[in-house]
Amino acid sequence: MSVNDLSSLLWRERELLEMLVFKLEEEQLLLTAGRSKWLHHATREVEQVLGHLRTAGIERTVEASSVAVSWGLPEDATLRQLAEGADEAWRDVLLSHLTALTALTSQIADLRDTNLTYLRAATRATQETLATVGTQQDDPFAYGARGGQRVPAATGARLFDRQG
């Protein structure tokens, strides 16, 4: 394994993080538009990207460990430590990966926090709406079976005849 392989894995991880940013923005658009009908699809897609990221992270860790050992660095060297131990050409490449990964991670954290705020607000609004259902006693009348006539609203238990 080589530093070139590590760089390829870092590119793959960057692409997956960019895909995660996209999926989180998609989720945010659904939340702000009130289109909760599709939210479970967006959430599932976020989870799929996270699964790919976990796999990519493991592959990168194994490769980074191999490169670190071959360069005489500790097996658990960070990407910054690898960059500091690399020659000038690879130092620049590894530092650019580190910068991009850090920026993407920060962007993802911001999107996650914003989406969580929207989800909490939607949950709170739903709970408030459900709390008022059945408590509105302002109009004791309801529309009848034909729609045009107003009849007193039923206030007690209802019995349905399922045989007729």
QUIVENBEL-V258434 format. One line per field, one symbol per residue. ss: DSSP state (2 for helix, 1 for strand, 0 for the rest). psi: psi as a letter, one per 20 degrees, with the letter a starting at -180 (. if undefined). burial: + if it has 16 or more other ideal C-beta (glycine too) atoms within 10 Angstrom, else -. A space follows every 50 residues. Layout:
# QUIVENBEL-V258434
ss->???
psi->???
burial->???
This chain:
# QUIVENBEL-V258434
ss->00222222222222222222222222222222200222222222222222 22222222222222222222000000002222222002222222222222 22222222222222222222222222222222000000001110000001 11000000000000
psi->qrhggghghhgghgghhhhggghhhgggggghiklihjhhggghhghggh ghhgghhgggggghggggghjkrqhkqrhghgghirrgghggghhhgggg hggggggggggggghhggggggggggggghhipiiojgojqrqahihhqp qpqpibqqppoii.
burial->--+--++-++-+++-++-+++-++--++-++----------+--++--+- --+--+--++--++++++----+---+-+-+++-++---+--+++-++-+ +--+--++--+--++----------------------------------- --------------
